[in-house]
Amino acid sequence: MTLPKETPSGPVGDNASDRKKRAERAATFSVPDVRRRPDAVTRAVELRTTHGTRTVEIAVSPLATDTAAVDLARRRAEIPPREFRTGEVLPA
C-alpha cells in the first residue's frame, strides 16, 4: 500500500517557508480599495525597508489608525513583511 503524498496541511514537500510565502502573496491580493469612498483622505506614509526608504501616498478612511495606514501602504507598495522595518504617517 502506498501512502498518499497529501497531508491535511498541504503537500508532503510543503514547509513553513512555502506557507509563509503563499500567505504574503495572498495578503497583497486582499488589500481593500478605499479610494472609492467619498470620505477617503490621502495620507503620505514613509516606509523604511532593508533596501532604503520610500514615501507612498494612499487613500484611507478618516477613522483609520496610523498602524492601519502603514500596513496598507506597505501592501500597496508590495513590500514583503520580511523586508519591512518600520513606517510612519507623515504630518499633513
CNS distance restraints for C-alpha pairs under 8 A (distance, minus, plus):
assign (resid   5 and name CA) (resid  11 and name CA) 6.16 0.50 0.50
assign (resid   5 and name CA) (resid  12 and name CA) 5.57 0.50 0.50
assign (resid   6 and name CA) (resid  10 and name CA) 5.96 0.50 0.50
assign (resid   6 and name CA) (resid  11 and name CA) 4.60 0.50 0.50
assign (resid   6 and name CA) (resid  12 and name CA) 5.71 0.50 0.50
assign (resid   7 and name CA) (resid  11 and name CA) 5.84 0.50 0.50
assign (resid   7 and name CA) (resid  12 and name CA) 6.22 0.50 0.50
assign (resid  10 and name CA) (resid  14 and name CA) 6.28 0.50 0.50
assign (resid  14 and name CA) (resid  18 and name CA) 6.18 0.50 0.50
assign (resid  14 and name CA) (resid  19 and name CA) 7.27 0.50 0.50
assign (resid  15 and name CA) (resid  19 and name CA) 6.48 0.50 0.50
assign (resid  16 and name CA) (resid  20 and name CA) 6.10 0.50 0.50
assign (resid  17 and name CA) (resid  21 and name CA) 6.25 0.50 0.50
assign (resid  18 and name CA) (resid  22 and name CA) 6.26 0.50 0.50
assign (resid  19 and name CA) (resid  23 and name CA) 6.15 0.50 0.50
assign (resid  20 and name CA) (resid  24 and name CA) 6.21 0.50 0.50
assign (resid  21 and name CA) (resid  25 and name CA) 6.29 0.50 0.50
assign (resid  22 and name CA) (resid  26 and name CA) 6.13 0.50 0.50
assign (resid  23 and name CA) (resid  27 and name CA) 6.08 0.50 0.50
assign (resid  24 and name CA) (resid  28 and name CA) 6.61 0.50 0.50
assign (resid  24 and name CA) (resid  80 and name CA) 6.58 0.50 0.50
assign (resid  24 and name CA) (resid  81 and name CA) 7.43 0.50 0.50
assign (resid  25 and name CA) (resid  29 and name CA) 6.76 0.50 0.50
assign (resid  26 and name CA) (resid  30 and name CA) 6.52 0.50 0.50
assign (resid  27 and name CA) (resid  31 and name CA) 6.95 0.50 0.50
assign (resid  27 and name CA) (resid  75 and name CA) 7.44 0.50 0.50
assign (resid  28 and name CA) (resid  75 and name CA) 5.40 0.50 0.50
assign (resid  28 and name CA) (resid  76 and name CA) 7.17 0.50 0.50
assign (resid  28 and name CA) (resid  78 and name CA) 6.61 0.50 0.50
assign (resid  31 and name CA) (resid  72 and name CA) 7.03 0.50 0.50
assign (resid  31 and name CA) (resid  75 and name CA) 6.95 0.50 0.50
assign (resid  31 and name CA) (resid  76 and name CA) 7.39 0.50 0.50
assign (resid  34 and name CA) (resid  40 and name CA) 6.56 0.50 0.50
assign (resid  34 and name CA) (resid  59 and name CA) 6.35 0.50 0.50
assign (resid  34 and name CA) (resid  60 and name CA) 5.95 0.50 0.50
assign (resid  34 and name CA) (resid  61 and name CA) 6.88 0.50 0.50
assign (resid  35 and name CA) (resid  40 and name CA) 6.27 0.50 0.50
assign (resid  35 and name CA) (resid  59 and name CA) 5.48 0.50 0.50
assign (resid  35 and name CA) (resid  60 and name CA) 7.18 0.50 0.50
assign (resid  36 and name CA) (resid  40 and name CA) 7.59 0.50 0.50
assign (resid  37 and name CA) (resid  61 and name CA) 7.86 0.50 0.50
assign (resid  39 and name CA) (resid  61 and name CA) 6.66 0.50 0.50
assign (resid  39 and name CA) (resid  62 and name CA) 6.98 0.50 0.50
assign (resid  40 and name CA) (resid  59 and name CA) 5.79 0.50 0.50
assign (resid  40 and name CA) (resid  60 and name CA) 5.27 0.50 0.50
assign (resid  40 and name CA) (resid  61 and name CA) 4.75 0.50 0.50
assign (resid  40 and name CA) (resid  62 and name CA) 6.18 0.50 0.50
assign (resid  41 and name CA) (resid  59 and name CA) 5.30 0.50 0.50
assign (resid  41 and name CA) (resid  60 and name CA) 5.47 0.50 0.50
assign (resid  41 and name CA) (resid  61 and name CA) 6.17 0.50 0.50
assign (resid  41 and name CA) (resid  62 and name CA) 5.97 0.50 0.50
assign (resid  42 and name CA) (resid  57 and name CA) 6.55 0.50 0.50
assign (resid  42 and name CA) (resid  58 and name CA) 5.47 0.50 0.50
assign (resid  42 and name CA) (resid  59 and name CA) 4.32 0.50 0.50
assign (resid  42 and name CA) (resid  60 and name CA) 6.31 0.50 0.50
assign (resid  43 and name CA) (resid  57 and name CA) 5.58 0.50 0.50
assign (resid  43 and name CA) (resid  58 and name CA) 5.49 0.50 0.50
assign (resid  43 and name CA) (resid  59 and name CA) 6.26 0.50 0.50
assign (resid  43 and name CA) (resid  60 and name CA) 7.15 0.50 0.50
assign (resid  43 and name CA) (resid  69 and name CA) 7.81 0.50 0.50
assign (resid  43 and name CA) (resid  89 and name CA) 6.90 0.50 0.50
assign (resid  43 and name CA) (resid  90 and name CA) 7.32 0.50 0.50
assign (resid  43 and name CA) (resid  92 and name CA) 7.32 0.50 0.50
assign (resid  44 and name CA) (resid  55 and name CA) 6.66 0.50 0.50
assign (resid  44 and name CA) (resid  56 and name CA) 5.71 0.50 0.50
assign (resid  44 and name CA) (resid  57 and name CA) 4.37 0.50 0.50
assign (resid  44 and name CA) (resid  58 and name CA) 6.52 0.50 0.50
assign (resid  44 and name CA) (resid  89 and name CA) 6.01 0.50 0.50
assign (resid  44 and name CA) (resid  90 and name CA) 5.52 0.50 0.50
assign (resid  44 and name CA) (resid  91 and name CA) 7.80 0.50 0.50
assign (resid  44 and name CA) (resid  92 and name CA) 7.71 0.50 0.50
assign (resid  45 and name CA) (resid  55 and name CA) 5.55 0.50 0.50
assign (resid  45 and name CA) (resid  56 and name CA) 5.27 0.50 0.50
assign (resid  45 and name CA) (resid  57 and name CA) 6.17 0.50 0.50
assign (resid  45 and name CA) (resid  58 and name CA) 7.61 0.50 0.50
assign (resid  45 and name CA) (resid  69 and name CA) 7.48 0.50 0.50
assign (resid  45 and name CA) (resid  70 and name CA) 6.37 0.50 0.50
assign (resid  45 and name CA) (resid  73 and name CA) 6.79 0.50 0.50
assign (resid  45 and name CA) (resid  87 and name CA) 6.85 0.50 0.50
assign (resid  45 and name CA) (resid  88 and name CA) 5.62 0.50 0.50
assign (resid  45 and name CA) (resid  89 and name CA) 4.39 0.50 0.50
assign (resid  45 and name CA) (resid  90 and name CA) 5.65 0.50 0.50
assign (resid  46 and name CA) (resid  53 and name CA) 6.87 0.50 0.50
assign (resid  46 and name CA) (resid  54 and name CA) 5.76 0.50 0.50
assign (resid  46 and name CA) (resid  55 and name CA) 4.35 0.50 0.50
assign (resid  46 and name CA) (resid  56 and name CA) 6.41 0.50 0.50
assign (resid  46 and name CA) (resid  87 and name CA) 5.52 0.50 0.50
assign (resid  46 and name CA) (resid  88 and name CA) 5.24 0.50 0.50
assign (resid  46 and name CA) (resid  89 and name CA) 6.32 0.50 0.50
assign (resid  46 and name CA) (resid  90 and name CA) 6.76 0.50 0.50
assign (resid  47 and name CA) (resid  53 and name CA) 5.61 0.50 0.50
assign (resid  47 and name CA) (resid  54 and name CA) 5.18 0.50 0.50
assign (resid  47 and name CA) (resid  55 and name CA) 6.07 0.50 0.50
assign (resid  47 and name CA) (resid  56 and name CA) 7.54 0.50 0.50
assign (resid  47 and name CA) (resid  70 and name CA) 7.51 0.50 0.50
assign (resid  47 and name CA) (resid  73 and name CA) 7.93 0.50 0.50
assign (resid  47 and name CA) (resid  74 and name CA) 7.10 0.50 0.50
assign (resid  47 and name CA) (resid  84 and name CA) 7.65 0.50 0.50
assign (resid  47 and name CA) (resid  85 and name CA) 7.77 0.50 0.50
assign (resid  47 and name CA) (resid  86 and name CA) 6.16 0.50 0.50
assign (resid  47 and name CA) (resid  87 and name CA) 4.37 0.50 0.50
assign (resid  47 and name CA) (resid  88 and name CA) 6.63 0.50 0.50
assign (resid  48 and name CA) (resid  52 and name CA) 5.86 0.50 0.50
assign (resid  48 and name CA) (resid  53 and name CA) 4.46 0.50 0.50
assign (resid  48 and name CA) (resid  54 and name CA) 6.51 0.50 0.50
assign (resid  48 and name CA) (resid  84 and name CA) 6.48 0.50 0.50
assign (resid  48 and name CA) (resid  85 and name CA) 5.50 0.50 0.50
assign (resid  48 and name CA) (resid  86 and name CA) 5.28 0.50 0.50
assign (resid  48 and name CA) (resid  87 and name CA) 5.87 0.50 0.50
assign (resid  49 and name CA) (resid  53 and name CA) 6.10 0.50 0.50
assign (resid  49 and name CA) (resid  54 and name CA) 8.00 0.50 0.50
assign (resid  49 and name CA) (resid  83 and name CA) 5.50 0.50 0.50
assign (resid  49 and name CA) (resid  84 and name CA) 4.51 0.50 0.50
assign (resid  49 and name CA) (resid  85 and name CA) 5.03 0.50 0.50
assign (resid  49 and name CA) (resid  86 and name CA) 7.10 0.50 0.50
assign (resid  50 and name CA) (resid  83 and name CA) 5.39 0.50 0.50
assign (resid  50 and name CA) (resid  84 and name CA) 6.58 0.50 0.50
assign (resid  50 and name CA) (resid  85 and name CA) 6.79 0.50 0.50
assign (resid  51 and name CA) (resid  83 and name CA) 7.71 0.50 0.50
assign (resid  56 and name CA) (resid  73 and name CA) 6.40 0.50 0.50
assign (resid  56 and name CA) (resid  77 and name CA) 7.39 0.50 0.50
assign (resid  57 and name CA) (resid  73 and name CA) 7.52 0.50 0.50
assign (resid  58 and name CA) (resid  69 and name CA) 7.80 0.50 0.50
assign (resid  58 and name CA) (resid  72 and name CA) 7.91 0.50 0.50
assign (resid  58 and name CA) (resid  73 and name CA) 6.35 0.50 0.50
assign (resid  60 and name CA) (resid  64 and name CA) 6.42 0.50 0.50
assign (resid  60 and name CA) (resid  69 and name CA) 6.73 0.50 0.50
assign (resid  64 and name CA) (resid  68 and name CA) 6.11 0.50 0.50
assign (resid  64 and name CA) (resid  69 and name CA) 6.58 0.50 0.50
assign (resid  65 and name CA) (resid  69 and name CA) 6.33 0.50 0.50
assign (resid  66 and name CA) (resid  70 and name CA) 6.15 0.50 0.50
assign (resid  66 and name CA) (resid  88 and name CA) 7.46 0.50 0.50
assign (resid  66 and name CA) (resid  89 and name CA) 6.17 0.50 0.50
assign (resid  67 and name CA) (resid  71 and name CA) 6.21 0.50 0.50
assign (resid  68 and name CA) (resid  72 and name CA) 6.04 0.50 0.50
assign (resid  69 and name CA) (resid  73 and name CA) 6.07 0.50 0.50
assign (resid  69 and name CA) (resid  89 and name CA) 7.30 0.50 0.50
assign (resid  70 and name CA) (resid  74 and name CA) 6.13 0.50 0.50
assign (resid  70 and name CA) (resid  87 and name CA) 5.73 0.50 0.50
assign (resid  70 and name CA) (resid  88 and name CA) 6.53 0.50 0.50
assign (resid  70 and name CA) (resid  89 and name CA) 6.80 0.50 0.50
assign (resid  71 and name CA) (resid  75 and name CA) 6.26 0.50 0.50
assign (resid  72 and name CA) (resid  76 and name CA) 6.10 0.50 0.50
assign (resid  73 and name CA) (resid  77 and name CA) 6.02 0.50 0.50
assign (resid  74 and name CA) (resid  78 and name CA) 6.17 0.50 0.50
assign (resid  74 and name CA) (resid  79 and name CA) 5.46 0.50 0.50
assign (resid  74 and name CA) (resid  80 and name CA) 7.77 0.50 0.50
assign (resid  74 and name CA) (resid  84 and name CA) 7.78 0.50 0.50
assign (resid  75 and name CA) (resid  79 and name CA) 6.13 0.50 0.50
assign (resid  75 and name CA) (resid  80 and name CA) 7.64 0.50 0.50
assign (resid  79 and name CA) (resid  83 and name CA) 6.64 0.50 0.50
assign (resid  79 and name CA) (resid  84 and name CA) 6.53 0.50 0.50
assign (resid  80 and name CA) (resid  84 and name CA) 6.48 0.50 0.50
